[in-house]
Amino acid sequence: MIFDEVKEYVDSMILHSESFDSVDEKIQRKAINNAEALLYSFYKRYNPDKNPLPVEAVAYQAIYMLNKDDSDLRAEKGVTYIGFNGVAMNLAKQQRTISPDVIRILGRRVGSYTVTVAQTNRNDFSDTFK
């Protein structure tokens, strides 16, 4: 993804982009590269050569990644519950890797598979019932 395209999109289209605007260009590039790599690994129907990701999806994902607080980062590492002085948060119920805006743009990742009868545990019972 070309850095300039994403930066231009953020500058012209995203209102709440303070987390992106306030960091230097090196961090912006890292966020964009990381967002792009994550989205390509998550959404397999896109690839850099034949079907590139939309610029807006990469922009929203980069901002989302820069906005994460420590509880979101802990949840990504497997923490499911945080308690402190009688206040508790359950972190297990939400997907936090992909930005809600990206899910709105690209949809949820879905998959399907097919299995033939030969690949199952079903047997040919024709000889059994003679």
Buried (B, 14 or more C-beta within 10 A) or exposed (E): BEEEBBBEBBEEEBEEBEBBBEBEEEBBBBBBBBBBEBBBEBBEEBEEEEEBBBBBBBBBBBBBBBBEEEEBEBBEEEEEEBEEEEEEEEBEEEEBBBBEBBBEBBEEEEEEEEEEEEEEEEEEEEEEEE
